[in-house]
Structure formats: C-alpha cells, structure tokens
C-alpha cells in the first residue's frame, strides 16, 4: 500500500519545515517503538492522520544515541526487530549501528520517514475535556491531536548516571561516560579502567581490549554473564528453506518461548539456575579464576537482567590476558588512576564510567489534564501502556525480561484497536479510571532490583496487584490480552465529545 496514506507531512531534514499543527495521532519519538506505532496506524487506520516528532536530529532512538565501542543489543533481532519486517542480517545478536540502519530502512520502506520532524522536542502536553484534544507545546510550535502516543523510551538522553567519587577532579587522564562517547577517542595502547558490571561494561571491555594495552572491569559486585552465539543456526536453516516472513515468525516465537521458559525456570528454581550459570562461566574461563568473588552475584537470576556476551567475547578477552575483572570499591581517584579500599591501585590512562542510565518518563514532558498537573508517579499503569486518570494517552514501554519491541508492537496494535472502537461508537475520549472505593495495592512498575530501576522509583507510575493494572512481563499472556481482550472492561471509561464538554 502507499506508505503516505494517513500521514501528515514532516521532514527528514534537520531544521526543515515545522510539524503540522493538527493531527489525529501525534507520535513522540522516532526510535524502534515510534516507527512501529506509525506502521500500525498506516495499515490499520489508514484514514487517520499522524505525525512523528523527534527531539534529536536523527531517527533510531537509543541505537543512534549510543556510539561507544561494541555497542549492541542483548536481545536477538528476531524479537527486537519488527514482526512485519523480517530481520535478514547474518547475526542475530548484532551491533547498534546495524539496528539503527534497520530502523531507518524500515521507515524509508513504508514512507514513514516523510512524517518525521526532527529537532522538535516536546515540552508539555495539556488535555482539554471540552475539546477532547491535546495541545502539545514543542520547540517548533504547538500541535493539537486527538490521541498522544509517547514512544520516547524511558532513558534520559541528556544525562547519564554518574556517582560522585572522592577526588574525581584529580585524575589527569580522560574520564568518559559511555552515553557521551567522544567521536575520536584514541585508546590504542592505553590502560583503560571500565567502572561497572552491567550490559554496557561487558560490551565495552572486549571491544576496547582489541587495541588497548589492557582493560580492567572494576565492579562493586558481579552480574550474571551468559554467553550466546551471535548467529542463530536454526534461523539460517529456516531462512534457506522457507519464505522470509514465515521463517521470521517461526524463529521469533521459538526465541520468545525459549526466553519465557528460562525466565520461569529461574524464578521457580533460582539455586539450580544459579549453579548452572556459574558452571558455564567456569567452563568458559577455565581454571585459575575466582568465580566466587568475581562472577557470583548477591542476588538470584533475573532479579536483575542477565548480561549477554555474544560468542563469549568477554571470556575470550579475559583468557587472553587482554582484560581482567577486579571486584572492589573505590576509595578515591588519583592523578594516575583509582585507589581501592583493599589498598590496591589501578593505573589508568582512560577511565570509563559505565555506571548506568538515568530514567526519565515521557522524555520529561509536563502533563496537565483540564489545567491540573499530573504526577505520573502517583498513577497506576493500565495494561503497561496508559496511566490512570489520563485520557487519550499511551506510552510504549518494553519488557524487562524480553525484547523491547515485543511489547511495543502489542501496544501499537492495542492503540489501533482502541481508536477503531472509539470511532465506531462515536467516542471522543478514553480514560483508564480507578474507582474511588477500589483499594488496589500498588507495587513498583518494573520488578527488578537494578540500580537504575531503584533510582527511578519516585518517577515511574505504579502497577496494581490485579488486572488490568498488573504488568505481566509475559509476551504470550499479553498477546492474548492486548489482541483479543475486551476493550470495554469496566475500567476504561469512554466519553463522547458532548459528554466531555459537559463534564468540563
């Protein structure tokens, strides 16, 4: 079909034309989830106009922002990629540049790139019940829309997390945060210390170790590290024998079910899974390594995300002597490196602070409903995609135990179902509404103990103890609920335009 159907023209050129002043649906963010949202609107609601605004000068979101060495996904591309556009790359676990290119190619293939306005940051969004309309203030003028679809992720692109260690200013070498990687940083032949033990650290260490004199990963405590082949042999066999869409669907569900199985196994039998993971580390490293100190976390598997190392590249670097792991705490920075509480000193020419990300809900946009500010941290998350008491607004947020895109596609489909339902019945607004007499125990939105999640506890909405306020983190279950569940479930309150105006 013509990819331009239903779109409101934007521009792919930074500094070009202003965004349209009025659309049916405004999508905020041109990353994986924003392009998915646009594609589903194109195909399922072709008469609706939509536009995409992107705060940065390029599409791709996280995968365009992060440029540090070795940056890659820890989700396979058969699930991180779109269900409607098969991933045909050689590697299932691939690099960030390839993911960004896949997003750009997808947008171009369906004409979605023509609906994007870049360098257009959303500042605030104000809902009017009288008009059943959002007025969205941006750095390039105001836009009104009937439905606001936030696809801006949950990372703060302007600021990463950086602890304040003693005497940081004393270090005479280069201090780098991965989120703001210098384009021409030369680390060949240099001594590098990477502070951190998460996904960014285990990615950086083997990549930098290829040319650095030595790379030390300094961790306060270990993380579970799992090796997985970068190439999926089953995928290659199926793609060679079947049509691409069919092969993609089979591999996608194979990987979904496999990850669900291991996740449930870890939650049910944590001690056995822990022992199995550590046995794999011993096998990868061989003798002579302190597994108890450097590779055994204090928590159970999947209390935090596992760290994936494709083809065991981290273990290869450690076995080859190009990299090492030190488990200790920092006393202070020195002119030539880091002094540790154990009395040891790590010499460094470059220190990389892979200390985590800062979460920011809806890109920091201020939300008001009929003039009243909304504190989203006080709301409950409806089906993991809307906020209690906030009309006509959805946000795409992925799984913590599986691929981001899986949940974002389900959310996009559900939004299309919801809008079609409203059109068919003459509704102007939809609001997930808690009953005043309904006491729902609240819990954190994301059930991980990771530092970046815990630090954001006061920013994120909560989830309830039962549906539809419960966030399942289960793709198969969500597929049934989001694709086939009732829209008029007694919690979602629909209103016609005249009723909305009367209420105002």
N, C-alpha and C positions, 0 to 999 in steps of 0.2 A: 504494500500500500504506500501511498505518498506520505513520506515522513513528516511533511509540513502540516498535515491536517491537524487542526485544533491548536496549533501553536500561535503564540504572539511573538512577533519578530523581535529578536535581540541582536546581539553582535558577538562575534568571536574575537574581535579586536579590542585590546585594552584601550580605554579612552574613547571608544566609539560612541554610537548612539545611546541615548538614555533608554532605560527599560520602559515597557508600555505602562500606561497609567492605570489600566484596569484589565483584570483577567479573572476567569473563573477560579483558577487554582494557581497560587504562587508557590513555586518550589524554591527553597533556600538551600543552596549547596550543589555543586556540580562534581561531586565525587561518585563513588560506586552507587550509593543509595539514591542520589538525585537523578542520575541517568536512568536508573531502574524505574523510579517513580514516573519520569517523563514517558518512558516507553509504554508502561501500562496505561497511562492516560491516553496516549496516542491510539492504542489498539482497542481499548475497552470503552472509552468515552470520546470518540473522535470529534464530537461536536463541541466539546468544551475547550475553551482557550486556556493556555497555560504559558507561563514564562519561568525561567530559571535565573536567579541572581546568585552571583558568586563573589565573595569578598576578595578573593585573590585574583591574580592576573592570568590564571590557567586552571583548567579542569583537572580532576584526578584526586582532589582532596588530600588525604594522608599520603597517598602514593606519589603525589607531586611535591608535597612539602618536605618529606624526609629524604635527604640526599647523602646520608652517611655511608661509609664503605660497607658493602654487602647487604644493604637493606633489602628485606624480603618479607614475605608473608609466612606466618606459621600455620596458615590454613591452605589446603590444597586448592588449586584453581578450578577444579571441577565442582567445588561447592562455593568458593569465593567468587568465581565467575557467574555469569547470568545463566539461568535455565533456558532463556530464549536465544542465547548466542553461544554455541559451544566453544570451549577453550581448545584450541588446536596446537598450542605450544608444545614443545618437546618435553619440558619439565612441568611436573605437577606442582612442585614447590618451587616457586620462581621469584625472581628479583623484582624490586619495586618499580624500576623503570619499565619492565615488561607489563606490569599490572597497569601503570599509568597509561601506557600506549594502548592497552586493551580497552580501557575506559574511553579514551579519545576515539579509537577506531569504531567502537560501538556507537558513540554519539554521532559520528560522521555518517555511519552506515544507515542510520534511521533519520538523518536530518535534524537530530536534536541539538546539535551544536549551533544551529541558527536561532535557537530560542534562548541562548545564554547571554546574559550581560555580565561582563567581568568588572572587577574593581568596584563592586557595588555591595557595600556592607549594610546589612540590616541593623538599624539602631533600636527600633521599638516597633511594637505592633499593638494597636488599640482596637478592640472589638466593640461594635455598636449593635445592641439588640434591636434598636429602632430600625436600622438599615440592614441588619443581618449581614454585616460587612466588616472585614478587617481593613484598617488603614495602616499601611506599613511604611514607616519612615526609613529611608535609606540614604546613603551618602550621595545618591544621584537622583534624589527626588522621591515623592510619595507614590505609592502604588496601592490601589484598593483591590481586594479579592474576596471571593465568597468563601474560599477554603484556603487555609495556610498549611503547607506541608513542609515541615522542617527536616531537612536532610543534611544537616551541618555536622553530624557526628557528635562526639562529646569530649573531644580534646580542645584545650585552649591552644590555638595555633600561635598566639603571640607570646606565650610564656610557658616554659617547662618547669619541672620541679627541681629545685636546687637547694639542698641543705646548706646551712651556714657553718662551715668548719672553722676552727681557730686558725688564724694567720693565713687565710687563703691568699691574701694580697702579697704574702712573702714569696710565693713561688715565682721564679724568674722564667720558667718555660711557658708553653702555651696551654691555656685552660679552655677546653672546648665542651659545649653541650651538644649532643647529637642532633637535637631539634634545629640547631642553627649551625650546621656544619660549614666551615669555610670552604669555598669552592676550590681553592688551590692549596689546601693544607698538605705540606710535604712531610710525611712520616717515614720515608725510606731511611733505613739505617738508624732510626731513632728508638730510644727506650720509651715505651708507652705504658701507662697505667690506666686501665679502664675501671672506674668505680661503679659497681653494680653487679647484679646477678640475674637480671631478668632477660627478656627476649632481645632487647637492644644490645646488652652486653655480650650475650653468647653469639650474636651476629657479628658484632664489631671485632671481637678478639681474633677469630680465624681469618677474617678478611684483612685486617691490618697486619697480622702475623706473616702474611705472604711476603712483605717487603720491609717491615720494621726489624730493628735489631732484636727486640724481644717485646712481647706484650704480656703484662700481668693483669689478670682479672682480680681485683680486690673486692671481696664481698664480706658483708657483715654476717650473712647467713646464706646457706646454699638454697638452690632451687632445683626441682626435679628436671633433669635434662634427658630428653629422649631422642635417639637417632631414628631417622626415617629416610627411605630412598627418595631422592629428588624426582626421579622418574617412576611413574606408576606402570609396572609391566602389564597389568590387566588392562589399563586404559589403552595402551598401544595396540594390544591384540584385538580389542573390541573395535577400535577406530579403523583398523586394517580390514575388518570383516563386515562392518555394519555401517549404515548411513550415520553421518556425524551426529545428528540430533538424537537418534536412538542410542548410539554409543554413549553420548554425553549424559543422557538421562539415566542409563544403567550405572555408569561409573559414579554419577552424583549420588544416587540412592545407595550404592554399595558403600561409599565413603561415609554417608550420613549414618547408616545403620551400624557401621563398624565403630564410628566415634561414639554413638549412643551406647553401644554395648560396653565399650571400655570405660566410659564415664560411669555407667551404672555399676559396673564391676568394682570400680574404685570406691564408690560411695558405700557399697554393700560390704566389701571385704578390703578395707584400707590397708591392713597389715600385710596381707598376701600380695596386693598390688605393689605396695612399697618395696617389699622384699624382691619382687620380680624386676622392678625398675632399677634397683641398686645392683642386682645381678647383671643386668645388661650393661650398666656403667663399668662394672669390673671387667666384663668381657671386652668392652671397647678399649679400655685403658691398659689392661694387663697388670702385672704385679708392680709393686713399688709406689702405690698411690694411697693416700689417706682418705679412703672412701667415707669413713665415719665423720671426719671433720669437714671435708671439702665438698661432699656430694650428697649428704644426708640431711634433708630439710627437717625443721622442727615441727612441721605440720603434715597432715595427711594429703595424699594425691588428690588434686582438684579442689582443695581448699583455696588454692591459687592456680592459675593457668600453668600447664606444663610448658617447658621451653623446648622447642623443636630444633634439632640441628640436622639439616639435610645431609645425607651420606656421611654422618659422623664427623663433619669438618672440624668442629671444636676439639673432639678427641684426637683427631689426626695431628692438629697443631700442638697439643699438649704432649703426645707421644714423641713427636719430632723435636721437642725441646724449644720450639719457637714461641710457645706460650706456656703460662703457668697460672695456677689459681692460689690465691692467698686468702685465708679466712681470718679476719682480724677486724679491729675497729680503729678508727683514725684518732690520734691524739691531736695532731696539728699538721699544717702544711709547713714545709721548709723551703729554702731557696732552691733546693735541688730535688725535691720530691715530697714524700709523705712519711711522717713519723707515726708509728703504730703503737697501740697500747702494750703490745708484747715487748716493746723495746727495739723492734726491727725497723729498719728504714728502707723504703722503696725508692730507688733512684729513678727519676723520670725526666725526659725532655718534653713530653706531652702528657697531660692528664685529661682524660675524657670522663665527664660526669654523666654516666648513663644511669642516672638516679631516678628516672621515672617521669611520668607525664602529669600534667595538671588537667583535671576535668572541668569542663565549662558547659553547662546545659544550654542548648539552643543558641550557642555562639554568644552568650551573654546578652541576648535581646531582652529588653524590658517589655513585659506583658501587662496590659490592663484590660479589664472587662467592664464595660459601661463606666469607665472613669476610675474604677477601683484597681489598684495594683495587685498583681497576683504573685504570691510567694510559692513558686512551684515545689519547693521542698516541703510544703505543708499539704500538698495534694497527694492523691493516690493515683497510681498508674493503671489505666484501663487497658487490659489486654497487651500491656507493654508498649502502647503506641499513642495513647491520649491521656489527658490529665482531667481529674475530677473537677467539675465546675467550669471548665474552659471549653467554649463552643468552637466547633469547626476548625480544630487544630490537631494535627497529628505529627508525631516525630518518629523518624526511623532510627531504631537502635538495634544493633545486632546481638547475637548470643555471646555469652562469656565462655561457653564450653563447646562452641562450634563456630562455623563460618559466620562472619558479619552479614553477608549478603543473603543467606538463607532467610533470616527473619525480616530483613528489609524488603525482600520481594513479597513475602507474605503480607507485610504491612501495606505495600503499594496495592496489592490485589484487594485487600480489605477496604482501603480508602475508595477504590473504584466501585466496589460493591455498595459501600455506604452512600456515595454520591448518586449512583444509579437508583438506589432505594428512595432517596430524598426526592429526586426528580420525578419518579413515578407517582409519588404521593403528594407532591406539592409542598414538601417541607423546605424551609429555608435554613434551619439550624439543627445541629445535633450536639447534645451535651451529655457526657457521662456524669451522672448525678448521684451522689451519696444521699440516702435518706437520712433525715435528721435524727431518727430514732434507731438507726442501724449502727451499732458499735462494731467496728471492724478492726481487729488487732493489726497494727502496722508493723512492717519489718523493712529492712534495707532493700532497695530496689535490686541491687546486684549482690548475690550471696557469696562473695569472695572475700578473703582476708587480705588481699593485696594492698600494699600501701596506698596506691593511687585511688583505690576504691574507698578505703577507710578515710582518707583525707577529704574526700568529696561527700561524706555522709550528710553534711549540712547543706548541700547544694541540690542533690538529687531528690526526686519525689520518692515516695514510699510505695511498697506493694502491700496488698492485703492478704489475709490468711485464706481467702477463698475466691473462686472465680466470680466475676471477670477481673477482679483486682489482683489476682495471683499471676506472677510471671513464671512460666513453666520451665524455661530453658530446655525445651524438648521439641524438636522440629516436627516429628511425626504427630505429636499431640496438637501442636499449634496449627499444623496443616489442616487437620480436621475442624478445629475451632474457627480458624480465620477464613477458610474457604467455604465451609458448609454450615457453620453455626448460625443461630438466629441473630439477625441484626436488631430486631425489636425485642430486647431481652429483659425489659423492665428496668434496666439501669440506664441505658441510653435514652435520653429524653429528646424527642423530636418536636419542633415547633414550626408552624407556618409563619410567613412574613407578617401577616396581620396580627397574629398572636404575639410574636416577638415585639412588634411595635407597641402593642397594648401593654405588655409587661414592662417595657421601658418607661 
